[in-house]
């Protein structure tokens, strides 16, 4: 499972990250020191669960948790705080568990076990059929649009929002970039940057940039960056 820890106290984050990594169900642990940083990470990547503090420098964790429950219904929320008086409010925010500081390894393991048990199995077969479907539906602000995947030029995360650029328009969607990638055929679409996915069939030019990076020119003449960590994948996909 992929875990995000949100706490404005570095020592608390380090302690919780260490305990989470001891659990065999956890494959990746990432950290955020603020609600703003957490929102950006959640928009760019898909996480299984989040350990969320309640009193943060830039906002209230309970309110943020309620927003997350609506925007990412599959994300499992565990509140991790020094205050026990917020337990009722936490569960009203769809929390799976509520653990107190100082953290005990047994309670952290129990919270992770609860999340693991509540996760839906056999997602791979669903993702395969979704990727094979030539169409997809996206929702934003109560409007649902149907998109032909072949019309997508590229997808980006911009200021925490996912934006799909097609041949005719730009569309915002309530999806993470990771989830979007799961809906697209890997033969046609490739992640080239932590914030960008591109349609390989719509790339018209590849130019080297600074410090071993590249820049793609798409069929609409817009530019897309390729970061160093994705250069090898891009070259293989394009036969370079």
C-alpha positions as CSV (number, residue, x, y, z in Angstrom):
1,X,0.0,0.0,0.0
2,X,1.1,3.6,-0.6
3,X,0.9,5.8,2.5
4,X,0.9,9.6,2.9
5,X,1.7,11.1,6.3
6,X,0.5,14.7,6.8
7,X,1.9,16.5,9.9
8,X,3.6,19.8,10.4
9,X,5.9,18.4,13.0
10,X,9.0,16.8,11.3
11,X,9.8,14.5,14.3
12,X,6.2,13.2,14.4
13,X,6.3,12.5,10.7
14,X,9.6,10.7,11.0
15,X,8.4,8.5,13.9
16,X,5.2,7.6,12.1
17,X,7.0,6.9,8.8
18,X,9.4,4.6,10.6
19,X,6.6,2.6,12.2
20,X,4.6,2.4,9.0
21,X,7.6,1.1,7.1
22,X,7.8,-1.9,9.5
23,X,4.5,-3.2,8.2
24,X,4.8,-5.6,5.3
25,X,1.6,-4.3,3.8
26,X,3.2,-0.9,3.2
27,X,5.3,-0.5,0.1
28,X,5.7,3.3,-0.1
29,X,5.6,6.1,2.6
30,X,5.6,9.8,1.6
31,X,5.4,12.8,3.8
32,X,3.8,16.3,3.6
33,X,4.3,19.1,6.1
34,X,1.1,21.0,5.3
35,X,-2.4,20.7,3.8
36,X,-1.2,22.5,0.7
37,X,1.7,20.1,0.1
38,X,-0.6,17.1,0.8
39,X,-3.2,18.3,-1.7
40,X,-0.5,18.6,-4.4
41,X,0.8,15.1,-3.7
42,X,-2.7,13.6,-3.7
43,X,-3.5,15.3,-7.0
44,X,-0.3,13.9,-8.6
45,X,-0.3,10.3,-7.2
46,X,-2.8,7.8,-5.9
47,X,-2.4,6.7,-2.2
48,X,-4.1,3.9,-0.4
49,X,-4.2,5.6,3.0
50,X,-3.4,8.9,4.7
51,X,-2.3,9.5,8.3
52,X,-3.7,13.0,8.9
53,X,-2.9,15.3,11.8
54,X,-5.8,17.6,13.0
55,X,-4.1,20.8,14.0
56,X,-1.9,21.9,11.1
57,X,-0.3,25.3,10.5
58,X,-2.3,26.0,7.4
59,X,-5.7,24.5,8.3
60,X,-7.9,22.0,10.1
61,X,-7.3,18.3,9.4
62,X,-10.9,17.4,10.0
63,X,-12.2,19.8,7.4
64,X,-9.5,18.7,5.0
65,X,-10.4,15.0,5.7
66,X,-14.0,15.7,4.8
67,X,-12.9,17.3,1.5
68,X,-10.7,14.3,0.8
69,X,-13.5,11.8,1.5
70,X,-15.6,13.5,-1.2
71,X,-12.8,14.0,-3.8
72,X,-11.0,10.6,-3.3
73,X,-13.6,8.1,-2.0
74,X,-11.2,5.2,-2.2
75,X,-8.6,6.9,0.0
76,X,-8.6,5.5,3.6
77,X,-8.2,8.2,6.2
78,X,-6.6,7.6,9.6
79,X,-6.3,10.6,11.9
80,X,-3.1,10.8,13.9
81,X,-3.1,13.5,16.6
82,X,-2.3,14.4,20.2
83,X,-5.9,15.3,20.9
84,X,-8.5,12.7,21.8
85,X,-11.5,15.1,21.9
86,X,-11.8,15.1,18.1
87,X,-12.6,11.4,17.7
88,X,-16.3,11.8,17.0
89,X,-15.7,14.5,14.4
90,X,-13.0,12.3,12.8
91,X,-15.3,9.4,12.2
92,X,-17.9,11.8,10.8
93,X,-15.2,12.6,8.3
94,X,-15.2,8.9,7.2
95,X,-12.1,8.0,9.1
96,X,-11.1,4.3,9.2
97,X,-9.2,4.8,12.5
98,X,-8.0,7.4,15.0
99,X,-4.6,7.1,16.7
100,X,-3.0,9.2,19.4
101,X,0.5,10.6,19.9
102,X,2.9,9.4,21.1
103,X,2.5,6.6,18.6
104,X,2.5,3.0,19.6
105,X,3.7,0.5,17.1
106,X,0.8,-1.8,17.9
107,X,-1.8,0.9,17.2
108,X,-0.1,1.9,13.9
109,X,-0.1,-1.7,12.8
110,X,-3.8,-2.1,13.8
111,X,-4.7,1.0,11.7
112,X,-2.8,-0.3,8.7
113,X,-4.4,-3.7,9.1
114,X,-7.9,-2.1,9.1
115,X,-7.1,-0.3,5.9
116,X,-5.7,-3.4,4.3
117,X,-8.8,-5.4,5.2
118,X,-11.1,-2.7,3.9
119,X,-9.3,-2.3,0.5
120,X,-11.1,-3.9,-2.4
121,X,-9.3,-6.8,-4.1
122,X,-8.9,-7.7,-7.7
123,X,-8.5,-4.2,-9.0
124,X,-6.2,-5.3,-11.8
125,X,-8.9,-6.9,-13.9
126,X,-11.1,-3.8,-13.6
127,X,-8.2,-1.5,-14.6
128,X,-7.4,-3.7,-17.6
129,X,-11.0,-3.4,-19.0
130,X,-11.0,0.3,-18.3
131,X,-7.8,0.8,-20.2
132,X,-9.1,-1.1,-23.2
133,X,-12.3,1.0,-23.4
134,X,-11.9,3.6,-26.2
135,X,-14.0,6.1,-24.3
136,X,-13.9,7.4,-20.7
137,X,-16.1,9.7,-18.6
138,X,-14.8,12.4,-16.3
139,X,-16.6,14.5,-13.8
140,X,-15.9,18.0,-12.6
141,X,-18.3,20.4,-10.7
142,X,-21.3,18.0,-11.2
143,X,-20.8,17.8,-15.0
144,X,-19.8,14.5,-16.6
145,X,-18.2,14.5,-20.0
146,X,-17.4,11.6,-22.3
147,X,-14.0,11.7,-24.0
148,X,-12.7,9.6,-26.9
149,X,-9.3,8.6,-25.6
150,X,-7.7,9.0,-29.1
151,X,-8.5,12.7,-28.9
152,X,-6.4,13.2,-25.8
153,X,-3.1,15.0,-26.5
154,X,-1.8,15.1,-22.9
155,X,-2.8,15.3,-19.3
156,X,-1.3,17.5,-16.6
157,X,-1.6,18.3,-13.0
158,X,-1.6,22.1,-12.6
159,X,-1.8,23.7,-9.2
160,X,-3.4,20.5,-7.8
161,X,-6.0,20.2,-10.6
162,X,-5.9,17.5,-13.2
163,X,-6.4,19.0,-16.7
164,X,-7.0,16.9,-19.9
165,X,-6.0,18.6,-23.1
166,X,-7.8,17.2,-26.1
167,X,-7.8,18.1,-29.8
168,X,-10.6,20.6,-29.2
169,X,-10.6,21.7,-25.5
170,X,-9.2,21.5,-22.0
171,X,-11.2,19.6,-19.4
172,X,-10.7,19.5,-15.6
173,X,-11.4,16.2,-13.9
174,X,-11.6,14.9,-10.3
175,X,-8.9,12.3,-10.8
176,X,-5.3,11.7,-9.8
177,X,-2.7,11.4,-12.5
178,X,-2.1,7.8,-11.3
179,X,-5.7,6.9,-11.7
180,X,-5.9,8.6,-15.1
181,X,-2.9,6.6,-16.2
182,X,-4.7,3.4,-15.2
183,X,-7.6,4.3,-17.5
184,X,-5.4,4.8,-20.6
185,X,-3.8,2.1,-22.8
186,X,0.0,2.0,-22.0
187,X,0.7,1.3,-25.6
188,X,-0.5,4.8,-26.5
189,X,0.0,6.8,-23.3
190,X,3.2,7.4,-21.3
191,X,4.0,9.3,-18.1
192,X,7.0,11.6,-19.0
193,X,7.0,13.8,-15.8
194,X,5.6,13.6,-12.4
195,X,2.9,16.0,-13.6
196,X,2.4,14.9,-17.2
197,X,1.0,12.0,-19.3
198,X,1.2,12.2,-23.1
199,X,-0.4,10.5,-26.1
200,X,2.6,9.0,-27.9
201,X,0.7,9.2,-31.2
202,X,0.4,13.0,-30.9
203,X,4.1,13.8,-30.3
204,X,5.5,15.7,-33.3
205,X,9.0,16.7,-32.1
206,X,11.5,15.8,-29.4
207,X,14.1,18.3,-28.4
208,X,16.9,18.0,-25.7
209,X,16.7,20.5,-22.9
210,X,18.9,21.4,-19.9
211,X,20.5,18.9,-17.6
212,X,19.6,15.7,-19.6
213,X,15.9,16.6,-19.8
214,X,13.8,16.8,-23.0
215,X,10.9,18.8,-24.4
216,X,8.1,17.4,-26.5
217,X,6.1,19.4,-29.1
218,X,2.6,18.0,-29.4
219,X,0.3,18.1,-32.4
220,X,-1.3,21.3,-31.2
221,X,2.2,22.9,-30.9
222,X,2.1,23.0,-27.1
223,X,5.2,21.9,-25.2
224,X,5.4,19.2,-22.6
225,X,8.5,18.6,-20.4
226,X,10.2,15.2,-20.0
227,X,12.1,14.9,-16.7
228,X,15.3,12.9,-16.4
229,X,13.8,10.0,-14.6
230,X,11.4,9.4,-17.5
231,X,13.8,9.9,-20.4
232,X,14.7,6.2,-20.8
233,X,11.0,5.2,-20.9
234,X,10.3,7.9,-23.5
235,X,13.1,6.8,-25.8
236,X,12.1,3.2,-25.6
237,X,8.4,4.1,-26.4
238,X,9.4,6.3,-29.3
239,X,12.1,3.9,-30.7
240,X,14.9,6.4,-30.1
